[in-house]
Amino acid sequence: MVELRHLRYFVAVAEELNFSRAAERLHMAQPPLSVAIRQLEREIGTELLMRTTREVKLTVAGEAFLAGAQRTLAELEHSLSAARRAAAGELGSLRVGFSWSARFETLPALGQAFRTSHRDVKLLAEEMWNARMAEALRAGAVDVAVALCPEMSGDLSYETIRSERVVVLAAAAHPLATEHEIDLQALAQDSFVFFPRELAPRLYDVMVGLCRRAGFEPAIRSESFHTGWSLGVLAELQAVALVPESVAGDLPEGVVALRLSDPSDTLETAIVWRSDDASPITTSFRQVAREAFVAT
């Protein structure tokens, strides 16, 4: 039976046309190399090399066999390399679910950092509400989630990758629109526009909690903040909204961002994954995410 080592030995001799140089290249002694080539010829049933005291030449059969042997070894090396890269998280695909706010700064930063070190991993990102993420992870619809104040579940793992100051989005005509920083309590008489609580319960509760800590119960309007943003009518809603600071980099026309003066008013973004997921690609993505915002 022809073995891979026989192919390697034959290719080395055929390319060097010298048994001594081939043995050196293979880091072995010449006699075992000669024996292995004879075994290969017996297995095939024909001579592959013509040997004289002066030279080594390929026979017609040897020339035909060489091309196939080289292809086989090249394909094997490619397969081995692909397997090693897949095991290291450098090949394959990764499906990422993400919160709306992540698309402004967090997700692009993660995508660029991951692409730099994992160019052959295919990324597919899907925006989704936090309430959907746990089931999407369990079902394998996504491999990892980038979530603002994610919902907590015992079968999932979490790692906070960044904490951002909270800013208030308000219409440019708002009385406080020209202020650089404001106390959240200054908005106690304003209406707030959030989103239906069932779409992201924990995030909703955190935002309400910020208002309560500032000393008031927010008056929440029934409109959806995200719908108002998407439709370009956020400035017309006569209400304010709370968002992480990264959202302020790409505001709709007629909307301004006001930073809250209390530095402890923050919103955290976390990476979420299945606790039993040992995928090297997911592990690599988490490592990149861990390092992407280490200085922020």
MOQUI-V375848 format. One record per helix or strand of 3 or more residues. SS is the DSSP state (A for helix, B for strand). FROM is the first residue (numbers start at 0). TO is the last residue. If there is no record, write none. Layout:
ss=SS from=FROM to=TO
ss=SS from=FROM to=TO
This chain:
ss=A from=3 to=15
ss=A from=18 to=25
ss=A from=29 to=43
ss=B from=48 to=50
ss=B from=55 to=57
ss=A from=59 to=86
ss=B from=91 to=97
ss=A from=99 to=102
ss=A from=105 to=116
ss=B from=120 to=126
ss=A from=129 to=138
ss=B from=143 to=147
ss=B from=155 to=170
ss=A from=183 to=186
ss=B from=190 to=192
ss=A from=196 to=198
ss=A from=200 to=212
ss=B from=218 to=220
ss=A from=224 to=230
ss=A from=233 to=235
ss=B from=239 to=243
ss=A from=244 to=249
ss=B from=254 to=259
ss=B from=265 to=273
ss=A from=279 to=291
